[in-house]
Amino acid sequence: MTMTVNSLMNLCDGVILGADTRATDDMVVADKNCRKIHHIAPRIYCCGAGVAADAEIATQMMASNVELHTLNTGRPPLVAMVTRQLKQMLFRYQGHMGSSVIVGGVDVTGAHLYSVYPHGSYDKLPFLTMGSGAAAAVSVFEDRFKANMELDEAKRLVRDAITAGIFCDLGSGSNVDLCVITAAGAEYLRGYDRPAGKGKREGQYRYKPGTTPVLTKTQTPLSLDVVYETVQMMDTE
């Protein structure tokens, strides 16, 4: 299964992560409500795009490593440390782990956003998009983004960016999930918006028996041979 559009952006004193919830298997929708925003630490989350299984295992391994690092050092993790560990792990696989990840969070140094590619390279920008719907999503950010946005305005912007990715890409769809991270903590808004709801069926497509006439009817009898077989129990002693 593959996962698609993810978007993140900085706001005043925090970051917002957003993702759609569709996972596809070639041209088949494999999961309509896939969870693409993953927990790494209390104030650090990441969004996964690419192969769903690779993104899932990469974020689970990273969450375990970060927890061990926190227990060993006695300090909360830094977003840069999480990004460094993640890109080093992906670099070792030389792109064979098809996981593109956007890491966002707040630590003692402030709010940070990073995008990590499957080969291990990374970017740090005020807003980021990844996945098959990234081109449509980034166009919304480039048009409306401004520094130090208020929370409600920033949530609307991320929602509209994800919605653009959903409408302009067949691999993206279903709902919009958001995660707002500030110094006070993280708020995961599961099912924040549903831009393309199921429409009402205008016609009835259940036809009564006999609506379509039967032109010809052929019956072929089956010849079956009844065989009786006695099975001898095996002695196990």
Sequence and secondary structure as in RCSB ss.txt:
>XXXX:A:sequence
MTMTVNSLMNLCDGVILGADTRATDDMVVADKNCRKIHHIAPRIYCCGAGVAADAEIATQMMASNVELHTLNTGR
PPLVAMVTRQLKQMLFRYQGHMGSSVIVGGVDVTGAHLYSVYPHGSYDKLPFLTMGSGAAAAVSVFEDRFKANME
LDEAKRLVRDAITAGIFCDLGSGSNVDLCVITAAGAEYLRGYDRPAGKGKREGQYRYKPGTTPVLTKTQTPLSLD
VVYETVQMMDTE
>XXXX:A:secstr
 EE  EEEEEETTEEEEEEE  EEETTEEEESS   EEEEETTEEEEEEEEHHHHHHHHHHHHHHHHHHHHHHSS
   HHHHHHHHHHHHHHTTT S EEEEEEEEETTEEEEEEE TTS EE  SEEEESTTHHHHHHHHHHH  SS  
HHHHHHHHHHHHHHHHHT TT  S EEEEEEETTEEEEEEEEE SS      S     TTSS             
            
